[in-house]
Amino acid sequence: MRYFIVDDDRASRVMLSAIINDCELGTVIGEAVDGAEAIPQILMMQPDFVLIDLLMPNLDGIETIERLHQNGFKGLFIMLSQVVNKDMVAESYAKGIEFFIHKPINKVEVQMVLQRTAEQFRLKSSLQIIRQSLNNFEVPEIEHSKKTTREHIQSILNDMGIVAEVGSEEIINIIEQLLIEKHKIAPLPPLKEIYEKVAMLTKTTPDDIAKEIKAIEQRVRRTILAAMINLANLGIVDYTNAEFEYYTPRYFDLTDIRYLMQQIENNDQRKAKVNIKKFIQVLYSEIISKVN
């Protein structure tokens, strides 16, 4: 694999290069201190992966990714940052990054992420070759019915094992409501405001609406916690499980999932921080990308 590193911190660039070389993960073909310096080099060198810091002078990570996409760059991105702002993390995934590595840099985590993304890259490349080969054959055109928004959401919730949970219907209603009102991906309106609009679908009086808002929040929280527990169980059985690898870093904090995995292995009570807003933000972003 060919890597390009964009980070204004020299120590981080040196450490990442050393990990890639020492672990024989690929070759670092270039470095830059910010997005403005990186863009022309990346477009010329066309690396397979760009390791890019979120916060940098001149052009930050998200802006750099947007400009590279606008210029037709097809490589993949792995974001680096010590920032824990959930909205910024969600926006980064919405822009198309593959993984988010938290600073300070941990060798084991970097090695694991780069190995997994390299495997996915090779698999995608193989699939593209197969598709190109198949395109050379004339086959009858088959009409496929387009999935509805609800079906897309249910498919994702099913992957996380929560489609049958009581709160899954509220989650679907929340995403459908956001789509109806055509909210931007970020920032979303306050959760209470979203719950109120969903509550008004079935309740009419102020008292009933207020009670339903609290009930919706509780059901959604329990459902998201169930998803976290399901993914943690998948991770214990097989850390390379496709659902675990895809949904865990996008929808949740890896630290929280690892903590849940420890609780499960020690037969402790399942407790974890549930970030409802991040979950809704990422799900909404993913649905927008599927229905547009």
LORO-284108 format. One line per field, with one value per atom (N, C-alpha, C): x, y, z; atom name. Coordinates in steps of 0.05 Angstrom, whole numbers, plus 5000, padded with zeros to 4 digits. Atoms other than C-alpha are relative to their C-alpha. Example, Ala and Ser with C-alpha at 12.3 -4.5 7.8 and 13.67 -1.06 7.14 Angstrom:
! LORO-284108
x [5018, 5246, 5018, 4984, 5273, 4985]
y [4976, 4910, 5024, 4976, 4979, 5022]
z [5000, 5156, 5000, 4999, 5143, 5014]
a [N, CA, C, N, CA, C]
//
This chain:
! LORO-284108
x [5017, 5000, 5017, 4985, 5023, 4985, 5012, 5011, 5012, 4991, 5014, 4990, 5006, 5016, 4997, 5005, 4986, 4995, 5002, 4999, 5019, 4983, 5026, 5019, 4983, 5059, 5022, 4979, 5127, 5003, 4996, 5131, 4979, 5020, 5065, 5007, 4992, 5091, 5022, 4978, 5155, 4990, 5010, 5118, 4984, 5016, 5068, 5017, 4982, 5123, 5015, 4985, 5162, 4982, 5019, 5100, 4996, 5005, 5086, 5024, 4976, 5158, 5007, 4992, 5172, 4981, 5020, 5107, 4996, 5002, 5117, 4972, 5027, 5049, 4998, 4999, 5070, 5022, 4979, 5109, 4988, 5008, 5103, 5013, 4989, 5110, 5001, 4998, 5102, 4988, 5010, 5087, 4995, 5005, 5059, 4991, 5007, 5046, 4972, 5027, 4978, 4987, 5015, 4924, 5009, 4992, 4947, 5025, 4975, 5016, 4995, 5005, 4987, 4986, 5018, 4935, 5014, 4986, 4981, 5017, 4983, 5027, 4983, 5018, 4970, 4988, 5012, 4938, 5021, 4979, 5005, 5008, 4990, 5026, 4978, 5022, 4957, 5005, 4996, 4970, 4974, 5024, 4924, 4985, 5012, 4913, 5013, 4990, 4919, 4994, 5003, 4931, 5000, 5002, 4906, 4990, 5008, 4901, 4974, 5025, 4833, 5004, 4996, 4857, 5028, 4974, 4912, 4997, 5002, 4929, 4994, 5007, 4908, 4976, 5023, 4864, 4999, 5003, 4837, 4995, 5002, 4828, 4975, 5025, 4755, 5000, 4999, 4766, 5019, 4981, 4826, 4988, 5013, 4786, 4979, 5020, 4730, 5013, 4987, 4779, 5012, 4989, 4813, 4978, 5022, 4746, 4991, 5008, 4728, 5019, 4980, 4792, 5003, 5001, 4774, 5018, 4983, 4820, 4983, 5016, 4796, 5012, 4987, 4843, 4983, 5015, 4819, 5013, 4990, 4826, 4997, 5001, 4842, 5006, 4998, 4831, 5015, 4986, 4877, 4994, 5005, 4860, 4997, 5005, 4859, 4974, 5026, 4794, 4979, 5021, 4735, 4972, 5026, 4680, 4985, 5014, 4628, 4988, 5011, 4597, 5021, 4979, 4664, 5008, 4995, 4677, 4979, 5022, 4609, 5002, 4997, 4621, 5023, 4977, 4688, 4991, 5010, 4654, 4982, 5019, 4601, 5015, 4985, 4656, 5015, 4989, 4681, 5025, 4976, 4737, 4994, 5003, 4748, 5001, 4997, 4771, 5009, 4992, 4784, 5019, 4981, 4848, 5005, 4997, 4852, 5029, 4973, 4916, 4998, 4973, 4962, 5001, 4999, 4982, 5009, 4994, 4981, 5008, 4990, 5023, 4982, 5017, 4977, 4975, 5024, 4915, 5006, 4993, 4950, 5005, 4995, 4975, 4975, 5026, 4906, 4984, 5017, 4870, 5012, 4988, 4920, 4999, 5002, 4919, 4971, 5028, 4842, 4993, 5006, 4837, 5014, 4985, 4890, 4985, 5015, 4850, 4975, 5024, 4787, 5006, 4992, 4824, 5005, 4993, 4850, 4974, 5025, 4780, 4984, 5014, 4749, 5012, 4986, 4802, 4994, 5006, 4789, 4971, 5028, 4714, 4997, 5001, 4725, 5010, 4990, 4766, 4979, 5021, 4711, 4977, 5022, 4658, 5007, 4991, 4699, 4999, 5000, 4706, 4971, 5028, 4631, 4987, 5011, 4616, 5005, 4994, 4647, 4980, 5020, 4590, 4973, 5027, 4521, 4981, 5019, 4469, 4973, 5026, 4394, 4997, 5004, 4376, 4977, 5020, 4339, 4992, 5010, 4296, 5000, 5001, 4307, 4985, 5015, 4259, 5018, 4984, 4291, 4991, 5007, 4295, 4988, 5011, 4252, 5019, 4984, 4283, 4998, 5005, 4251, 5015, 4986, 4281, 5030, 4972, 4350, 5007, 4995, 4345, 4997, 5004, 4317, 5023, 4977, 4375, 5024, 4978, 4426, 4995, 5007, 4389, 5001, 4999, 4384, 5029, 4971, 4460, 5010, 4992, 4467, 4984, 5016, 4416, 4978, 5020, 4365, 4975, 5024, 4312, 4974, 5024, 4264, 4996, 5002, 4277, 4978, 5023, 4219, 5009, 4991, 4261, 5008, 4992, 4278, 4980, 5021, 4212, 5004, 4995, 4228, 5024, 4977, 4296, 4993, 5009, 4264, 4984, 5017, 4213, 5017, 4982, 4269, 5014, 4986, 4308, 4981, 5020, 4245, 4992, 5007, 4227, 5022, 4978, 4296, 5001, 5000, 4291, 4978, 5022, 4223, 5006, 4994, 4249, 5026, 4975, 4313, 5021, 4979, 4361, 5027, 4973, 4434, 5011, 4988, 4479, 5010, 4990, 4511, 4998, 5009, 4493, 4970, 5028, 4427, 4987, 5014, 4374, 5003, 4999, 4372, 4983, 5015, 4349, 4971, 5027, 4290, 4981, 5017, 4265, 4992, 5006, 4269, 4980, 5019, 4234, 4972, 5027, 4178, 4985, 5013, 4164, 4990, 5008, 4163, 4976, 5022, 4118, 4973, 5024, 4069, 4987, 5012, 4058, 4977, 5020, 4017, 4985, 5012, 4001, 4991, 5011, 3961, 5001, 5001, 3956, 5029, 4974, 4016, 5011, 4991, 4018, 5008, 4993, 4017, 5025, 4976, 4070, 5025, 4978, 4115, 5008, 4995, 4108, 5013, 4991, 4120, 5029, 4973, 4184, 5020, 4983, 4214, 5000, 5002, 4190, 5017, 4984, 4221, 5030, 4971, 4288, 5009, 4993, 4288, 5002, 5001, 4269, 5023, 4978, 4320, 5027, 4975, 4375, 5004, 4998, 4360, 5006, 4996, 4359, 5029, 4973, 4426, 5020, 4984, 4456, 5000, 5002, 4431, 5018, 4983, 4467, 5030, 4973, 4531, 5008, 4995, 4525, 5002, 4999, 4511, 5027, 4975, 4572, 5024, 4979, 4615, 5002, 5000, 4595, 5012, 4989, 4612, 5031, 4972, 4680, 5015, 4987, 4695, 5003, 4999, 4679, 5019, 4983, 4713, 5005, 4994, 4748, 4999, 5001, 4748, 4972, 5027, 4673, 4992, 5006, 4646, 4983, 5018, 4590, 5015, 4985, 4637, 5019, 4981, 4690, 4987, 5013, 4641, 4986, 5017, 4593, 5013, 4989, 4635, 5015, 4986, 4683, 4983, 5016, 4629, 4979, 5023, 4571, 5006, 4994, 4606, 5029, 4973, 4668, 5013, 4986, 4717, 5006, 4994, 4736, 4976, 5024, 4664, 4994, 5005, 4657, 5020, 4980, 4723, 4993, 5008, 4698, 4977, 5022, 4634, 5010, 4989, 4674, 5013, 4988, 4712, 4979, 5022, 4647, 4988, 5012, 4619, 5018, 4981, 4682, 5002, 4998, 4682, 4973, 5028, 4606, 4991, 5009, 4597, 4974, 5024, 4534, 5007, 4995, 4529, 4993, 5005, 4538, 5019, 4983, 4564, 4988, 5011, 4558, 4987, 5015, 4505, 4998, 5001, 4516, 4979, 5022, 4448, 5004, 4998, 4464, 5020, 4981, 4525, 4988, 5013, 4486, 4980, 5020, 4429, 5014, 4985, 4479, 5012, 4987, 4517, 4980, 5021, 4455, 4986, 5012, 4423, 5018, 4981, 4486, 5001, 4998, 4489, 4975, 5026, 4415, 4999, 4999, 4424, 5017, 4983, 4481, 4988, 5013, 4438, 4976, 5025, 4374, 5004, 4995, 4406, 5014]
y [4976, 5000, 5025, 4975, 5071, 5021, 4982, 5122, 5028, 4972, 5198, 5011, 4991, 5232, 5031, 4971, 5302, 5006, 4994, 5328, 5022, 4978, 5393, 4994, 5009, 5355, 4981, 5016, 5329, 4973, 5025, 5278, 4979, 5019, 5247, 4988, 5010, 5242, 4979, 5018, 5209, 4973, 5024, 5160, 4983, 5015, 5140, 4987, 5012, 5130, 4976, 5021, 5087, 4975, 5023, 5043, 4986, 5011, 5034, 4984, 5014, 5015, 4976, 5022, 4973, 4976, 5021, 4933, 4990, 5008, 4926, 5002, 4995, 4956, 5012, 4987, 4992, 5020, 4979, 5053, 5028, 4972, 5126, 5015, 4987, 5163, 5030, 4971, 5233, 5010, 4987, 5281, 5029, 4972, 5350, 5010, 4989, 5397, 5011, 4991, 5421, 4993, 5007, 5412, 5015, 4984, 5469, 4989, 5012, 5437, 4972, 5028, 5366, 4996, 5005, 5374, 4996, 5005, 5383, 4975, 5025, 5327, 4975, 5023, 5279, 4995, 5002, 5293, 4990, 5009, 5281, 4971, 5027, 5218, 4979, 5019, 5186, 4977, 5022, 5147, 4984, 5016, 5090, 5011, 4990, 5120, 5027, 4975, 5190, 4999, 4997, 5193, 5030, 4971, 5263, 5010, 4988, 5305, 5016, 4986, 5335, 5031, 4972, 5403, 5008, 4991, 5438, 5029, 4972, 5510, 5000, 4995, 5538, 4984, 5017, 5479, 4977, 5023, 5429, 4975, 5026, 5355, 4998, 5003, 5359, 5016, 4983, 5417, 4988, 5012, 5382, 4976, 5024, 5318, 5010, 4990, 5359, 5009, 4990, 5393, 4978, 5022, 5328, 4985, 5013, 5296, 5017, 4982, 5357, 4997, 5002, 5345, 4971, 5027, 5272, 4979, 5020, 5238, 4977, 5024, 5166, 4984, 5015, 5145, 5001, 5002, 5130, 5016, 4982, 5172, 4986, 5008, 5155, 5025, 4975, 5213, 4996, 5000, 5229, 5025, 4977, 5274, 4993, 5003, 5282, 5013, 4987, 5321, 4978, 5020, 5283, 5011, 4989, 5327, 4981, 5021, 5277, 5010, 4990, 5322, 5002, 4998, 5333, 4972, 5028, 5258, 4990, 5008, 5245, 5013, 4986, 5298, 4988, 5012, 5266, 4974, 5025, 5198, 5006, 4993, 5233, 5009, 4991, 5261, 4977, 5023, 5191, 4987, 5013, 5173, 4971, 5028, 5099, 4994, 5005, 5101, 5026, 4976, 5152, 4990, 5008, 5142, 5023, 4979, 5181, 5003, 4994, 5215, 5001, 5006, 5205, 4973, 5024, 5153, 4975, 5026, 5081, 4981, 5018, 5032, 4977, 5023, 4973, 5008, 4991, 5013, 5007, 4993, 5042, 4976, 5024, 4974, 4985, 5014, 4943, 5013, 4985, 4998, 4998, 5000, 4999, 4972, 5027, 4923, 4995, 5005, 4922, 5016, 4983, 4980, 4990, 5011, 4949, 4975, 5024, 4883, 5008, 4990, 4921, 5012, 4988, 4959, 4979, 5022, 4895, 4986, 5013, 4864, 5017, 4982, 4925, 4999, 5000, 4924, 4974, 5026, 4850, 5000, 4998, 4863, 5017, 4982, 4920, 4985, 5015, 4874, 4980, 5019, 4821, 5014, 4986, 4873, 5008, 4992, 4899, 4976, 5024, 4828, 4992, 5007, 4816, 5019, 4980, 4880, 4994, 5008, 4849, 4980, 5019, 4799, 5014, 4989, 4818, 4982, 5015, 4797, 5015, 4987, 4810, 5020, 4979, 4873, 4992, 5008, 4858, 5025, 4977, 4910, 4993, 5004, 4917, 5024, 4979, 4955, 5015, 4983, 5013, 4998, 5001, 5007, 5026, 4976, 5055, 5009, 4989, 5100, 4982, 5017, 5057, 4974, 5025, 4994, 5003, 4995, 5025, 5002, 4997, 5044, 4973, 5026, 4976, 4981, 5017, 4942, 5006, 4992, 4981, 4991, 5009, 4968, 4970, 5029, 4895, 4990, 5007, 4892, 5002, 4996, 4918, 4982, 5017, 4868, 5013, 4986, 4919, 5007, 4993, 4921, 4992, 5009, 4884, 5015, 4986, 4930, 5021, 4981, 4975, 5028, 4974, 5038, 5003, 4998, 5021, 5016, 4985, 5049, 5030, 4971, 5116, 5009, 4992, 5117, 5004, 4998, 5105, 5026, 4976, 5161, 5025, 4977, 5208, 5006, 4996, 5197, 5010, 4992, 5203, 5029, 4972, 5268, 5019, 4983, 5297, 5002, 4999, 5278, 5017, 4984, 5310, 5029, 4972, 5375, 5008, 4995, 5369, 5015, 4988, 5385, 4995, 5005, 5393, 4977, 5022, 5335, 5009, 4990, 5377, 5031, 5014, 5407, 4993, 5006, 5373, 5017, 4985, 5407, 4985, 5013, 5392, 4975, 5026, 5321, 5004, 4995, 5347, 5010, 4989, 5385, 4978, 5023, 5322, 4982, 5017, 5280, 5012, 4987, 5331, 4997, 5002, 5328, 4971, 5028, 5252, 4994, 5004, 5253, 5011, 4988, 5298, 4984, 5018, 5243, 4984, 5018, 5204, 5013, 4986, 5253, 5028, 4974, 5317, 5020, 4981, 5347, 5005, 4993, 5383, 4980, 5020, 5334, 4974, 5025, 5273, 5002, 4996, 5302, 5000, 4998, 5318, 4972, 5027, 5246, 4983, 5017, 5216, 5008, 4991, 5258, 4984, 5015, 5225, 4971, 5029, 5156, 4994, 5004, 5164, 5000, 4998, 5185, 4974, 5025, 5124, 4976, 5023, 5075, 5001, 4997, 5103, 4994, 5005, 5101, 4970, 5028, 5029, 4984, 5014, 5009, 5004, 4995, 5042, 4984, 5016, 5009, 4970, 5028, 4942, 4996, 5002, 4956, 4999, 5000, 4971, 4972, 5026, 4906, 4978, 5019, 4866, 5001, 4997, 4895, 4991, 5008, 4884, 4969, 5029, 4811, 4989, 5008, 4806, 5003, 4994, 4837, 4979, 5020, 4786, 4974, 5025, 4728, 5002, 4997, 4756, 5030, 4972, 4823, 5010, 4992, 4822, 4997, 5003, 4811, 5025, 4978, 4855, 5022, 4980, 4888, 5014, 4988, 4900, 5021, 4982, 4932, 5025, 4977, 4976, 5019, 4983, 5001, 5011, 4991, 5005, 5027, 4974, 5062, 5023, 4979, 5100, 5010, 4993, 5099, 5004, 4999, 5093, 5007, 4996, 5109, 4973, 5026, 5051, 4994, 5004, 5063, 4988, 5010, 5052, 4971, 5028, 4988, 4981, 5017, 4961, 4995, 5003, 4975, 4981, 5019, 4938, 4971, 5027, 4879, 4989, 5009, 4876, 4992, 5006, 4878, 4973, 5025, 4821, 4976, 5021, 4779, 4994, 5003, 4791, 4995, 5004, 4778, 5022, 4977, 4848, 5011, 4987, 4890, 5017, 4985, 4920, 5029, 4971, 4995, 5014, 4985, 5045, 5027, 4973, 5118, 4997, 5002, 5123, 5028, 4974, 5181, 4999, 5001, 5186, 5018, 4980, 5248, 4990, 5010, 5216, 4978, 5022, 5154, 5010, 4989, 5194, 5015, 4985, 5240, 4982, 5018, 5183, 4985, 5015, 5143, 5018, 4981, 5205, 5005, 4995, 5219, 4976, 5024, 5147, 4996, 5003, 5146, 5021, 4979, 5212, 4990, 5010, 5180, 4977, 5023, 5119, 5009, 4993, 5154, 5022, 4979, 5211, 4989]
z [5000, 5000, 5000, 5002, 4985, 5016, 4981, 5040, 4997, 4998, 5043, 5027, 4973, 5111, 5000, 4998, 5124, 5029, 4972, 5194, 5007, 4993, 5221, 5023, 4978, 5279, 4989, 5011, 5257, 5014, 4984, 5314, 4991, 5009, 5290, 4973, 5027, 5218, 5002, 4996, 5241, 5012, 4987, 5286, 4980, 5020, 5231, 4979, 5021, 5180, 5012, 4987, 5230, 5003, 4997, 5244, 4974, 5027, 5170, 4990, 5009, 5155, 5017, 4982, 5217, 4998, 5001, 5210, 4971, 5028, 5134, 4989, 5009, 5120, 4972, 5026, 5057, 4998, 5004, 5034, 5003, 4998, 5054, 4977, 5025, 4988, 5002, 4998, 5014, 5026, 4976, 5072, 4995, 5002, 5081, 5028, 4974, 5140, 5001, 5000, 5118, 4973, 5023, 5066, 4975, 5023, 5021, 4987, 5010, 5014, 4989, 5007, 5008, 4974, 5023, 4953, 4974, 5026, 4892, 5000, 4998, 4916, 4998, 5000, 4929, 4972, 5027, 4861, 4980, 5019, 4827, 5006, 4992, 4867, 5001, 4998, 4874, 5019, 4980, 4939, 5003, 4994, 4959, 5024, 4976, 5028, 5008, 4989, 5058, 5030, 4972, 5133, 5006, 4999, 5150, 5027, 4974, 5213, 4997, 5002, 5228, 5002, 4996, 5254, 4991, 5011, 5214, 4992, 5010, 5195, 4970, 5028, 5127, 4991, 5008, 5107, 5020, 4982, 5158, 4985, 5012, 5145, 4983, 5015, 5123, 4975, 5024, 5076, 4979, 5019, 5045, 4986, 5013, 5033, 4979, 5019, 5000, 4974, 5024, 4952, 4984, 5015, 4935, 4985, 5014, 4919, 4976, 5022, 4876, 4976, 5021, 4837, 4990, 5011, 4824, 5014, 4986, 4876, 5010, 4993, 4887, 5023, 4978, 4943, 5026, 4975, 5014, 5022, 4979, 5077, 5028, 4972, 5150, 5016, 4986, 5197, 5027, 4975, 5256, 5016, 4983, 5315, 5029, 4971, 5390, 5008, 4995, 5384, 5004, 4994, 5414, 4994, 5007, 5386, 4982, 5014, 5364, 4973, 5025, 5311, 4978, 5020, 5277, 4991, 5008, 5278, 4981, 5017, 5248, 4972, 5026, 5194, 4984, 5014, 5178, 4986, 5013, 5165, 4977, 5021, 5124, 4975, 5023, 5079, 4987, 5014, 5065, 5012, 4989, 5113, 5007, 4994, 5126, 5030, 4971, 5199, 5013, 4984, 5254, 5022, 4980, 5295, 5019, 4980, 5360, 5008, 4990, 5383, 5031, 5010, 5419, 4985, 5018, 5367, 5016, 4987, 5391, 4978, 5021, 5350, 4994, 5005, 5360, 4985, 5014, 5339, 4971, 5027, 5278, 4983, 5015, 5257, 4993, 5005, 5265, 4979, 5019, 5227, 4972, 5027, 5169, 4988, 5011, 5162, 4991, 5007, 5161, 4975, 5023, 5112, 4975, 5023, 5067, 4989, 5008, 5066, 4984, 5013, 5048, 4972, 5025, 4994, 4979, 5018, 4962, 4991, 5007, 4965, 4980, 5019, 4931, 4973, 5026, 4877, 4985, 5013, 4864, 4989, 5009, 4860, 4975, 5024, 4810, 4975, 5022, 4766, 4990, 5007, 4768, 4986, 5012, 4752, 4971, 5027, 4693, 4980, 5017, 4667, 4992, 5005, 4674, 4981, 5018, 4637, 4971, 5028, 4575, 4989, 5009, 4573, 4999, 5002, 4549, 5015, 4984, 4600, 4999, 5001, 4600, 5023, 4979, 4638, 5018, 4980, 4702, 5016, 4985, 4736, 5030, 4971, 4811, 5012, 4987, 4854, 5019, 4983, 4890, 5029, 4972, 4965, 5010, 4987, 5005, 5022, 4978, 5058, 5024, 4977, 5112, 4998, 5004, 5082, 5003, 4996, 5080, 5030, 4971, 5154, 5014, 4988, 5173, 4994, 5008, 5136, 5019, 4982, 5178, 5028, 4973, 5243, 5003, 5000, 5225, 5002, 4998, 5215, 5029, 4972, 5286, 5020, 4983, 5312, 5016, 4983, 5336, 4985, 5015, 5282, 5014, 4986, 5328, 5027, 4975, 5388, 4998, 5000, 5409, 4990, 5008, 5399, 4971, 5028, 5327, 4984, 5015, 5303, 5005, 4994, 5338, 4983, 5015, 5305, 4970, 5028, 5236, 4997, 5002, 5250, 5002, 4997, 5271, 4974, 5025, 5207, 4978, 5020, 5164, 5004, 4994, 5199, 4991, 5008, 5187, 4969, 5030, 5113, 4989, 5009, 5107, 5002, 4995, 5136, 4986, 5016, 5093, 5016, 4984, 5149, 4988, 5009, 5133, 5017, 4986, 5154, 5028, 4975, 5208, 5000, 4976, 5255, 4999, 4998, 5270, 5021, 4979, 5312, 5027, 4973, 5388, 5000, 4999, 5404, 5010, 4988, 5446, 4978, 5022, 5385, 4981, 5018, 5342, 5013, 4986, 5395, 5000, 4999, 5400, 4974, 5026, 5325, 4996, 5003, 5327, 5019, 4981, 5389, 4989, 5011, 5353, 4978, 5020, 5301, 5012, 4987, 5352, 5024, 4977, 5409, 4993, 5007, 5409, 5023, 4978, 5479, 5010, 4990, 5511, 5020, 4980, 5570, 4988, 5013, 5526, 4984, 5016, 5481, 5018, 4981, 5540, 5011, 4990, 5567, 4978, 5023, 5498, 4993, 5005, 5489, 5018, 4981, 5552, 4993, 5006, 5531, 4975, 5025, 5461, 5007, 4993, 5491, 5014, 4985, 5538, 4981, 5019, 5482, 4981, 5019, 5434, 5014, 4985, 5487, 5005, 4995, 5505, 4974, 5025, 5432, 4990, 5008, 5417, 5018, 4982, 5479, 4991, 5009, 5453, 4975, 5023, 5387, 5009, 4989, 5426, 5011, 4987, 5465, 4978, 5022, 5401, 4985, 5015, 5366, 5018, 4982, 5428, 5001, 5001, 5428, 4974, 5026, 5354, 5001, 4998, 5369, 5016, 4983, 5423, 4985, 5015, 5377, 4976, 5024, 5315, 4995, 5003, 5314, 4971, 5028, 5238, 4988, 5009, 5233, 4984, 5018, 5176, 5013, 4987, 5217, 5022, 4978, 5276, 4988, 5012, 5231, 4988, 5014, 5193, 5020, 4984, 5246, 5025, 4974, 5309, 4998, 5000, 5289, 4989, 5012, 5251, 5020, 4983, 5300, 5030, 4971, 5367, 5005, 4991, 5407, 5005, 4997, 5403, 5029, 4971, 5476, 5015, 4987, 5498, 4993, 5008, 5457, 5013, 4987, 5484, 5030, 4972, 5555, 5003, 4999, 5540, 4996, 5005, 5513, 5025, 4974, 5579, 5020, 4982, 5618, 4993, 5008, 5577, 5007, 4994, 5584, 5030, 4971, 5660, 5013, 4991, 5665, 5019, 4985, 5693, 4988, 5010, 5686, 4975, 5025, 5615, 5003, 4998, 5624, 4981, 5018, 5574, 4995, 5008, 5552, 4973, 5025, 5498, 4988, 5014, 5450, 4978, 5019, 5417, 4976, 5022, 5377, 4978, 5020, 5344, 4983, 5015, 5326, 4979, 5018, 5295, 4977, 5019, 5260, 4978, 5019, 5227, 4984, 5015, 5209, 4980, 5018, 5178, 4976, 5021, 5138, 4981, 5016, 5114, 4983, 5015, 5093, 4977, 5021, 5055, 4976, 5021, 5016, 4984, 5013, 4999, 4983, 5014, 4978, 4979, 5020, 4938, 4975]
a [N, CA, C, N, CA, C, N, CA, C, N, CA, C, N, CA, C, N, CA, C, N, CA, C, N, CA, C, N, CA, C, N, CA, C, N, CA, C, N, CA, C, N, CA, C, N, CA, C, N, CA, C, N, CA, C, N, CA, C, N, CA, C, N, CA, C, N, CA, C, N, CA, C, N, CA, C, N, CA, C, N, CA, C, N, CA, C, N, CA, C, N, CA, C, N, CA, C, N, CA, C, N, CA, C, N, CA, C, N, CA, C, N, CA, C, N, CA, C, N, CA, C, N, CA, C, N, CA, C, N, CA, C, N, CA, C, N, CA, C, N, CA, C, N, CA, C, N, CA, C, N, CA, C, N, CA, C, N, CA, C, N, CA, C, N, CA, C, N, CA, C, N, CA, C, N, CA, C, N, CA, C, N, CA, C, N, CA, C, N, CA, C, N, CA, C, N, CA, C, N, CA, C, N, CA, C, N, CA, C, N, CA, C, N, CA, C, N, CA, C, N, CA, C, N, CA, C, N, CA, C, N, CA, C, N, CA, C, N, CA, C, N, CA, C, N, CA, C, N, CA, C, N, CA, C, N, CA, C, N, CA, C, N, CA, C, N, CA, C, N, CA, C, N, CA, C, N, CA, C, N, CA, C, N, CA, C, N, CA, C, N, CA, C, N, CA, C, N, CA, C, N, CA, C, N, CA, C, N, CA, C, N, CA, C, N, CA, C, N, CA, C, N, CA, C, N, CA, C, N, CA, C, N, CA, C, N, CA, C, N, CA, C, N, CA, C, N, CA, C, N, CA, C, N, CA, C, N, CA, C, N, CA, C, N, CA, C, N, CA, C, N, CA, C, N, CA, C, N, CA, C, N, CA, C, N, CA, C, N, CA, C, N, CA, C, N, CA, C, N, CA, C, N, CA, C, N, CA, C, N, CA, C, N, CA, C, N, CA, C, N, CA, C, N, CA, C, N, CA, C, N, CA, C, N, CA, C, N, CA, C, N, CA, C, N, CA, C, N, CA, C, N, CA, C, N, CA, C, N, CA, C, N, CA, C, N, CA, C, N, CA, C, N, CA, C, N, CA, C, N, CA, C, N, CA, C, N, CA, C, N, CA, C, N, CA, C, N, CA, C, N, CA, C, N, CA, C, N, CA, C, N, CA, C, N, CA, C, N, CA, C, N, CA, C, N, CA, C, N, CA, C, N, CA, C, N, CA, C, N, CA, C, N, CA, C, N, CA, C, N, CA, C, N, CA, C, N, CA, C, N, CA, C, N, CA, C, N, CA, C, N, CA, C, N, CA, C, N, CA, C, N, CA, C, N, CA, C, N, CA, C, N, CA, C, N, CA, C, N, CA, C, N, CA, C, N, CA, C, N, CA, C, N, CA, C, N, CA, C, N, CA, C, N, CA, C, N, CA, C, N, CA, C, N, CA, C, N, CA, C, N, CA, C, N, CA, C, N, CA, C, N, CA, C, N, CA, C, N, CA, C, N, CA, C, N, CA, C, N, CA, C, N, CA, C, N, CA, C, N, CA, C, N, CA, C, N, CA, C, N, CA, C, N, CA, C, N, CA, C, N, CA, C, N, CA, C, N, CA, C, N, CA, C, N, CA, C, N, CA, C, N, CA, C, N, CA, C, N, CA, C, N, CA, C, N, CA, C, N, CA, C, N, CA, C, N, CA, C, N, CA, C, N, CA, C, N, CA, C, N, CA, C, N, CA, C, N, CA, C, N, CA, C, N, CA, C, N, CA, C, N, CA, C, N, CA, C, N, CA, C, N, CA, C, N, CA, C, N, CA, C, N, CA, C, N, CA, C, N, CA, C, N, CA, C, N, CA, C, N, CA, C, N, CA, C, N, CA, C, N, CA, C, N, CA, C, N, CA, C, N, CA, C, N, CA, C, N, CA, C, N, CA, C, N, CA, C, N, CA, C, N, CA, C, N, CA, C, N, CA, C, N, CA, C, N, CA, C, N, CA, C, N, CA, C, N, CA, C, N, CA, C, N, CA, C, N, CA, C, N, CA, C, N, CA, C, N, CA, C, N, CA, C, N, CA, C, N, CA, C, N, CA, C, N, CA, C, N, CA, C, N, CA, C, N, CA, C, N, CA, C, N, CA, C, N, CA, C, N, CA, C, N, CA, C, N, CA, C, N, CA, C, N, CA, C, N, CA, C, N, CA, C, N, CA, C, N, CA, C, N, CA, C, N, CA, C, N, CA, C, N, CA, C, N, CA, C, N, CA, C, N, CA, C, N, CA, C, N, CA, C, N, CA, C, N, CA, C, N, CA, C]
//
